[in-house]
Amino acid sequence: MSDRAIEQFVRGVLGCSCPAEIFRSVTIEVNPPVFADLAQTRLLRIGGRLLVLLLEASEAEARVLPLKQLFVRGRQLRDAEGYNRFRLVVAAPAAVQQPLAERFGGLAGRDERLHLHVVGAGQLPVFPRQDEAQQ
């Protein structure tokens, strides 16, 4: 996947207004250790400023997704590595998109630099096979 495609996803689908220069440095980490308990995740590290965790979830998985723990780990990673923002992107069926957003809205300890985006599965970027991704 090209950095340009990632930029289009982050700006278009997520609505991020990050400056263009941060997209000059993009790495994709497949199944990062800090989120090892989740299957098939991708962590995008963009320009030393933005962390984006992408995951797909079935309706059943989305209903029990440990949002609080994911955001605690995301915040810790963001802060430890000096990033500005952590965005969790969950591709899930329409039936659970609103309930996920409501759960996120009710989380204690959120800050303005933590974001949840719930999208349809077809909205996630297409990545190369795991053995082709940058690690």
C-alpha positions in Angstrom: 0.0 0.0 0.0 1.4 3.4 -1.0 1.8 6.3 1.4 -0.5 8.2 -0.9 -3.3 5.6 -0.3 -2.8 5.8 3.4 -2.9 9.6 3.3 -6.2 9.4 1.3 -7.6 7.0 3.9 -6.6 9.1 6.9 -7.7 12.4 5.4 -10.8 11.1 3.5 -12.3 8.4 5.7 -11.0 9.5 9.1 -11.3 13.2 8.4 -7.8 14.0 9.8 -6.4 17.4 8.9 -2.7 16.4 9.4 -0.2 18.3 7.3 0.9 16.6 4.1 4.6 16.3 5.3 3.8 13.8 8.0 2.8 11.2 5.3 6.4 11.2 4.0 7.2 8.7 6.8 4.7 5.8 7.2 5.4 2.4 8.6 2.9 -0.4 9.0 3.3 -2.9 11.8 1.4 -6.1 11.4 -0.1 -7.5 14.7 1.9 -5.2 17.0 2.9 -6.8 20.3 1.1 -4.1 22.4 -2.1 -5.3 20.8 -1.2 -9.0 20.6 -4.5 -10.3 22.0 -6.3 -9.0 18.9 -6.2 -10.8 15.6 -5.3 -9.2 12.3 -4.4 -5.7 13.4 -2.3 -3.1 11.6 -0.6 -0.2 13.4 0.2 2.7 11.2 2.9 5.0 12.4 2.6 8.2 10.5 5.2 11.0 10.6 6.1 10.5 14.2 2.9 12.2 15.1 -0.1 9.9 14.4 -0.8 6.3 15.5 -3.7 4.5 13.8 -4.7 1.0 14.9 -6.8 -0.8 12.3 -8.9 -3.8 13.1 -11.8 -5.7 11.7 -14.5 -7.1 13.9 -17.5 -9.3 13.3 -20.8 -8.2 15.0 -20.1 -10.6 17.9 -16.5 -9.5 18.3 -17.4 -5.8 18.1 -20.0 -6.2 20.9 -17.3 -7.4 23.3 -14.4 -5.4 22.0 -12.4 -4.2 25.1 -12.5 -0.5 24.2 -11.2 0.8 27.5 -8.1 -1.5 27.5 -7.4 -0.7 23.8 -7.5 3.0 24.6 -5.4 2.7 27.7 -2.8 0.8 25.7 -3.1 3.3 22.8 -2.6 6.2 25.1 0.4 4.6 26.8 2.0 3.9 23.4 1.2 7.4 22.2 2.7 9.1 25.2 5.7 6.8 25.6 6.7 7.3 21.9 5.8 11.0 21.8 3.0 10.8 19.3 0.3 13.5 19.1 -2.8 11.3 18.5 -4.0 7.7 18.7 -6.9 6.7 16.4 -8.6 3.3 16.7 -10.3 2.3 13.5 -12.8 -0.6 13.8 -14.3 -2.0 10.6 -17.6 -3.5 11.8 -21.1 -4.3 10.6 -23.6 -1.4 10.6 -25.6 -3.0 13.5 -22.8 -2.4 16.0 -21.3 0.9 14.7 -23.6 3.1 16.8 -23.3 1.0 20.0 -19.5 1.1 19.7 -19.5 4.9 19.3 -21.8 5.2 22.4 -19.5 2.9 24.4 -16.5 5.1 23.4 -18.5 8.2 24.4 -19.0 6.8 27.9 -15.4 5.9 28.6 -13.8 7.6 31.6 -10.4 9.0 31.1 -10.7 9.9 27.4 -8.8 12.9 26.1 -9.0 15.0 23.0 -6.1 13.1 21.5 -7.8 9.7 21.5 -10.3 9.0 18.7 -12.5 6.1 17.7 -13.6 5.7 14.0 -16.1 2.9 13.2 -16.3 2.2 9.5 -17.6 -0.4 7.2 -15.3 -3.3 6.2 -15.1 -2.0 2.7 -13.6 1.3 3.9 -10.4 -0.1 5.3 -7.4 0.3 3.1 -6.1 -2.9 1.3 -2.7 -3.9 2.6 -0.1 -6.3 1.1 0.1 -9.8 2.4 1.7 -9.9 5.9 5.1 -11.1 4.5 5.2 -8.0 2.3 4.3 -5.4 4.9 6.9 -3.2 6.5 7.6 -4.3 10.0 
